[in-house]
Amino acid sequence: MNMNFLMPTELIMGKDCVVNNASVFSRYGKKAMLVTGCNSAKQNGSQEDVLKALNLQNVDYVIFDKIMANPTIDIVYEGAAFARENKVDFIIGIGGGSPMDAAKGIALLAAQEISQENLFSGIYENSVLPMIFIPTTSGTGSEVTKYSILTNDAAQTKTSIASPVIFPKVAMIDAKYTESVNLTTTINTAIDALSHSVEGMLCNKANPISNLLAKDAIRKIAECFTQLQEGSITSESREKLIYASALGGIVISQTGTTAVHAMGYSLTYFKHVDHGRANGLLLGEFLEFVEIKKPELVHEILECMNLSSVSEYKNIMAKLLGKKELITQEEIEQYANIAMKAKNIPNSVVVPEQEDLIHIFQKSFQ
Amino acid sequence: MNMNFLMPTELIMGKDCVVNNASVFSRYGKKAMLVTGCNSAKQNGSQEDVLKALNLQNVDYVIFDKIMANPTIDIVYEGAAFARENKVDFIIGIGGGSPMDAAKGIALLAAQEISQENLFSGIYENSVLPMIFIPTTSGTGSEVTKYSILTNDAAQTKTSIASPVIFPKVAMIDAKYTESVNLTTTINTAIDALSHSVEGMLCNKANPISNLLAKDAIRKIAECFTQLQEGSITSESREKLIYASALGGIVISQTGTTAVHAMGYSLTYFKHVDHGRANGLLLGEFLEFVEIKKPELVHEILECMNLSSVSEYKNIMAKLLGKKELITQEEIEQYANIAMKAKNIPNSVVVPEQEDLIHIFQKSFQ
């Protein structure tokens, strides 16, 4: 039984946990920088709660609310410069994966000089601004991961800064912020979280603890399939989804992801397909690919969803994802070529060749 | 779904993990202090492996091998003075619960001044010497907990320093060091680990993640019941037991323990009953006490062991523990009186009164 497990982020979960745990915000200094997008944190109440908590604790703050979907390298350097100028002590990331991933890059670059060419090197000093993260979607799990995934134009894909240095100090998780998330995004993010846990079980670094967490996440998301299909999601289901999303984040911090993520990044980069949806479009065929050599493992995953075959799983995904994008053979070959260079390709228990990726793309979009 | 979860200790588990991860020992400074007992770390190969790793990394060291079973407050202050004199940068704790718990106290007291009267106050500064722990028994889980449990003569019991400050940085877990542990200790420590996970599920701070871990620990220990009874324990079972012990540690760091631990401390303090055995003698009757008000919860626990009643569980414990100690009614009343003052009494989902403790003691020893 070989295992490595590291999840230093403190999890605080529950209704009104931000305001109820206001003292957490005074742990890391006198001046905070909020990193968020331009809209949702203001609409879903999360920013208001954070400001209330900061005021309660007399913590000063500045706001950097310029983070776009699929954040760029440029915005991260800009945010880091803003953090230095304002001499902030710590970072509060609020939002979905994009603001949280950008906030990690900002926290890292505000504390140490890293050139753009070394940004994805994985070799960093130990200094980083402390981070408190508040997720407002239930997909990324970024609040508990060591990953910051940025749009990398040089490589024409998304690339991750991956280092234990960027684990947030605290994740404050309140499902109420996800109540206003629309159905499409709720589905896409739920599938992202599902994909993290399923892929985590398919990675060769999967271990007994990551598998326990992954299975519980898969069970909880599967319990929401019917509501996601019907478009009426209860608060209880939103709690299950945000819990599962955090578990998925813990899982991939141990295991990494697989070819599904590597392939999905091209769909996002070139075709602007939402990240979770991209994973969802590919995961069924990847499961079928793995099933040939590792049938027990795939059935262990299906069992968590109360399913007995991959085709049952694909049917559910088809209903949730609706009409698929059009994608040409030329595009498929380009994307497979890019994906083969990704760090996550050799991660999985069955490592695909380039022709396998082409085949998975073809079957996923036929 | 309210939940707090914190487990910042990095887990590294597997055969030869100490030597294979020698670089971990150079992370925290140039001079280490080994804290251990006088014998077992030398006999089971753990100290030799640590010294090999330190030499590989050119890390200097001193050895403090005076830790006795149920370590005293005095030995912890003595160790801290030794750490200061020798200007060590970090602490390596090797052994069962006693050396590891003492090592935590030493790491804390070497970094900050705390008077004996404030030692158990729970209020400490944030400074502590970094700790790397190597368990050589499969019971305490101290390698991943925030507890240091010391013999407290003033209170005539064992009392814990409990603080996130004393989480070890790294736990290196190799079941091979437990191969030489004798059968009685293997049984007692396995029951200690079982008790941690069962009690964790009975605590009002139990949460979905702690329960996932607790259930897996209970399953793994129950899979070893037959071998423990027969006295022939395979290496595979030793791996299950040390894994379960670590899970139990993670669990109680979230949940705390229950009256079982509070009551058991008197058996250890006054009658020198081994800690794990003490828990084992009491846990069955405590389960029966909880079952009256929370039958589903107790059955969820029993299911992990493939058992359908508490009496089946008690039969297994009776076989494992053998002849019980003699204990008088007067002693029972004294112990119940002391136990009622413990912090862990109000922790459980069904809080016992003093007369309940008396009843549990009586039935446990009849």
Interface residues (C-beta under 8 A of the other chain):
Chain A: M1 N2 M3 N4 F5 L6 M7 P8 E10 L11 I12 M13 G14 K15 C17 A175 P208 I209 L212 L213 D216 E239 K240 Y243 L247
Chain B: M1 N2 M3 N4 F5 L6 M7 P8 E10 L11 I12 M13 G14 K15 C17 A175 P208 I209 L212 L213 D216 E239 K240 Y243 L247
